[in-house]
């Protein structure tokens, strides 16, 4: 029965098949030839006329591993299971039995109970960072254990908390006499419950019969900020623009003009409360109000604005909030 050659049945088994039938058959090596399985595989490969590269392409095994098998340099090969698999694939690629090749290898190279070698090309080097992590973890665990031991030792050596013996407590309760209880004199009210002293308005004691403190250092009629009152007689009689004029233009009809005597805020509102104008006016700046019904002004200081009606002075603004129509009347 012909052997399963694994796709290489068309490989030549003789050196020259073109010879006639009278030509004697050339000796064909087998898996039992040579001094070891490596020499047998090499002899069969050379007899087939195959190169080591062609066998490597068929078996998908590295060329260096196949050469190490032929020379039986097992130290250049991976672990034993891989070596057995390579020998099986090598023999089947040559058209011979892989089981026979493996049996001869096992007979020539018995298992010596040695540990498996690492694959060729893989260095046996450990990561130094892993060792550092292990050391740090051991130190942390040791510190936790020592801390727990120290806490337990301290709690055991601490004196017990002072507690009254149960017997002494029972005796104290028995010593109490039953019957009416004598109450002592009532205790005074705590300090927090006393009535506070009545509040006295500052300066009320110095006030006269009219209710005014005439001994106060400030003069009567002085402004709260300490500035002297505005002398109305010194104000100009006609409007003179000493700064920017806001509001209605000269071409628009206007009857009321408010001019700031010093820096102060001015807000002009409509009859519905909507703000028409709001600005901090500097000294000399003015606002010319348009002739709209229901306009009112709201200022920070009434004596900081001079009122002009039709260009003629009407004195100071009477109050912080005023109606422009009332100023014209």
C-alpha positions in Angstrom: 0.0 0.0 0.0 1.5 3.4 -1.0 2.2 5.8 1.9 0.4 9.1 2.2 3.1 11.6 1.1 1.1 14.7 2.2 1.0 16.3 -1.2 4.5 15.3 -2.3 3.6 12.0 -4.0 5.0 13.2 -7.2 8.5 13.6 -5.8 11.0 11.2 -7.4 12.0 8.1 -5.4 14.9 7.3 -7.6 17.7 9.3 -8.8 16.8 8.7 -12.5 13.5 7.1 -13.5 14.2 7.6 -17.2 16.4 4.6 -17.2 15.1 1.4 -18.7 13.8 -1.6 -16.7 17.0 -3.4 -17.1 18.8 -0.7 -15.1 19.2 -1.8 -11.4 17.2 0.2 -8.9 19.3 2.7 -6.9 19.3 2.3 -3.1 16.6 4.5 -1.4 17.4 5.6 2.2 14.8 5.0 4.9 14.1 6.4 8.3 16.2 3.7 9.9 19.4 4.8 7.9 22.2 6.7 9.4 23.4 6.9 13.0 20.4 9.0 14.2 17.1 10.3 12.9 18.6 13.6 11.8 21.0 11.9 9.4 18.2 9.7 8.1 16.0 12.7 7.4 18.9 14.5 5.7 19.7 11.4 3.5 16.1 11.1 2.4 15.9 14.8 1.6 19.0 14.7 -0.5 17.8 11.6 -2.2 14.5 13.4 -3.1 16.6 16.3 -4.5 15.0 18.8 -2.1 16.8 21.7 -0.6 16.4 22.7 3.0 14.5 25.9 2.0 11.9 23.8 0.0 11.3 21.6 3.1 11.0 24.7 5.3 8.3 26.1 2.9 6.4 22.8 2.9 6.5 22.3 6.7 6.3 26.0 7.7 9.2 25.3 10.1 12.2 27.6 10.3 15.2 26.6 8.2 17.5 26.9 11.2 15.3 24.4 13.2 15.4 21.9 10.3 19.2 22.2 10.1 19.4 21.7 13.9 17.3 18.5 13.5 19.6 17.1 10.8 22.7 17.8 13.0 20.8 16.7 16.2 21.7 20.0 17.9 18.8 19.8 20.3 20.1 22.7 22.4 19.2 25.0 19.4 15.6 23.7 19.3 12.6 24.7 21.4 11.2 22.4 24.1 10.8 18.7 23.4 7.1 18.8 22.4 7.9 21.3 19.6 10.9 19.2 18.5 8.8 16.1 18.2 6.3 18.1 16.1 9.0 19.4 13.8 10.4 15.9 13.2 6.9 14.5 12.5 6.3 17.3 10.0 9.8 16.9 8.4 9.2 13.1 7.8 5.7 13.6 6.4 7.0 16.3 4.0 9.5 13.8 2.6 6.7 11.2 2.1 7.6 9.0 5.0 5.8 8.1 8.3 5.9 10.7 10.9 5.1 8.2 13.6 8.1 6.0 12.8 10.4 9.1 12.8 9.1 10.2 16.2 9.5 6.7 17.6 13.1 6.5 16.6 13.7 10.0 18.0 12.2 9.0 21.3 14.3 5.8 21.4 17.5 7.7 20.7 16.6 10.7 22.9 14.7 9.3 25.9 13.1 11.7 28.4 15.5 12.4 31.3 12.9 14.1 33.5 14.5 17.5 32.9 12.3 20.7 32.9 11.2 22.1 29.6 13.5 24.7 28.1 12.2 28.1 27.2 11.6 28.7 23.5 14.6 29.7 21.6 15.0 33.4 21.3 13.1 34.3 24.5 15.3 35.7 27.2 14.8 34.7 30.8 14.7 38.2 32.2 12.2 39.5 34.7 10.9 43.0 34.9 12.7 44.9 37.7 9.6 47.0 38.2 7.6 44.0 39.1 10.0 43.1 41.9 9.8 46.7 43.2 6.0 46.6 43.3 6.1 43.3 45.2 8.6 44.8 47.7 6.4 47.9 48.3 3.3 45.8 48.7 5.1 43.6 51.3 6.2 46.7 53.2 2.7 48.1 53.3 1.2 44.9 54.5 3.9 44.6 57.2 3.2 48.2 58.4 -0.5 47.5 58.7 0.1 44.3 60.7 2.5 46.1 63.1 0.0 49.0 63.5 -2.8 46.6 64.4 -0.6 44.8 66.9 0.5 48.1 68.5 -3.1 49.3 68.8 -4.2 46.0 70.5 -1.3 46.2 72.9 -2.1 49.7 73.9 -5.8 48.9 74.4 -4.9 46.0 76.6 -2.4 48.0 78.7 -4.7 51.0 79.2 -6.4 51.1 82.7 -10.1 50.3 82.9 -12.5 53.3 82.9 -13.5 54.3 86.4 -17.0 53.1 87.0 -18.9 52.9 90.3 -19.2 49.4 91.6 -22.7 48.0 91.4 -22.7 47.3 95.1 -21.8 50.9 96.0 -24.6 52.1 93.8 -27.1 49.8 95.4 -26.1 51.0 98.9 -26.5 54.6 97.8 -30.0 54.0 96.6 -31.0 52.2 99.7 -29.7 55.0 101.9 -32.2 57.4 100.4 -35.2 57.9 102.7 -38.7 57.9 101.4 -41.1 60.8 102.4 -41.7 64.5 101.7 -38.8 66.4 100.2 -37.9 69.7 101.8 -37.4 72.6 99.3 -35.0 75.4 99.9 -35.4 79.1 99.2 -36.0 80.0 95.5 -32.9 80.8 93.6 -32.5 84.2 91.8 -33.3 84.5 88.2 -30.3 83.8 85.8 -28.5 86.7 84.4 -29.9 86.0 80.9 -33.5 86.6 82.3 -32.9 90.0 83.8 -34.5 93.0 82.1 -32.1 95.0 80.0 -31.4 98.6 80.6 -33.8 101.0 78.6 -32.3 102.4 75.4 -31.5 106.1 75.5 -31.3 108.0 72.3 -27.9 109.7 71.9 -28.2 113.5 72.4 -31.7 113.3 73.8 -30.5 114.4 77.2 -28.9 117.6 75.8 -31.9 118.5 73.7 -33.9 121.6 74.6 -37.6 122.1 75.0 -38.0 122.4 71.2 -36.4 118.9 70.8 -33.2 120.3 69.1 -29.7 119.8 70.5 -28.3 123.3 70.4 -24.9 122.2 71.7 -24.2 120.1 68.6 -21.1 121.3 66.8 -22.9 121.3 63.4 -24.8 124.5 62.5 -28.5 124.5 61.8 -29.2 124.0 58.1 -25.8 122.5 57.3 -25.8 119.7 54.7 -25.3 116.1 56.0 -21.9 115.8 54.2 -20.5 118.9 56.0 -20.6 121.2 52.9 -22.2 124.6 53.3 -25.7 125.1 51.9 -26.0 126.3 48.3 -26.4 130.0 48.1 -29.3 130.4 45.7 -28.6 134.1 45.2 -25.2 133.3 43.7 -26.7 131.0 41.0 -26.9 132.3 37.4 -30.3 133.7 36.3 -30.1 132.4 32.8 -29.1 128.9 31.5 -25.5 128.7 30.4 -24.2 125.5 29.0 -21.0 124.6 30.8 -20.8 121.0 29.6 -22.6 118.5 27.5 -26.4 118.9 27.3 -28.4 115.6 27.1 -32.0 115.0 26.2 -34.0 117.1 23.7 -32.0 118.9 21.0 -32.2 122.7 20.5 -34.6 122.1 17.6 -37.0 120.1 19.8 -39.5 121.9 22.1 -38.4 121.9 25.7 -39.3 124.0 28.7 -37.5 122.4 31.6 -33.7 122.0 31.9 -31.8 120.5 34.9 -28.2 121.5 35.3 -25.8 119.7 37.7 -24.0 122.0 40.1 -21.8 119.0 41.1 -21.5 115.3 40.2 -24.8 113.6 40.9 -27.1 111.0 39.4 -30.2 111.8 37.4 -33.0 109.3 36.3 -35.9 110.4 34.2 -39.0 108.1 34.2 -42.2 108.0 32.1 -45.7 107.8 33.4 -45.5 104.0 33.4 -42.2 104.0 35.3 -40.1 103.2 32.3 -36.6 104.8 32.4 -36.1 107.3 29.6 -32.7 108.7 30.8 -30.2 107.6 33.5 -26.7 109.1 33.9 -24.2 110.4 36.4 -23.9 114.0 35.4 -20.7 116.0 36.1 -20.7 119.6 37.2 -21.9 121.8 34.4 -23.6 119.1 32.4 -27.4 119.4 31.9 -30.5 117.6 30.8 -33.1 119.2 28.6 -36.4 117.4 29.2 -38.7 116.9 26.2 -42.3 118.1 26.4 -43.8 114.7 27.3 -46.7 114.4 29.7 -46.1 112.5 32.9 -42.3 112.7 33.1 -40.6 112.6 36.5 -37.1 112.9 37.8 -35.2 111.0 40.5 -31.9 112.5 41.7 -29.3 111.5 44.3 -29.2 115.1 45.8 -31.9 117.7 45.0 -29.7 120.6 45.9 -27.1 119.4 43.3 -29.4 120.5 40.4 -30.6 123.9 39.3 -33.9 124.2 37.5 -34.4 126.3 34.4 -37.8 126.9 32.8 -37.6 128.5 29.4 -34.0 129.3 30.1 -34.8 131.2 33.4 -33.6 130.0 36.8 -36.2 128.6 39.1 -33.8 127.8 41.9 -32.8 124.3 43.1 -34.7 121.1 42.6 -37.3 121.0 45.5 -37.0 117.3 46.3 -35.2 114.1 45.3 -38.3 113.0 43.3 -40.3 115.5 41.4 -42.6 115.8 38.4 -41.4 117.9 35.5 -44.9 119.3 34.8 -45.0 120.5 38.5 -41.8 122.4 38.0 -43.3 124.4 35.1 -46.3 125.5 37.1 
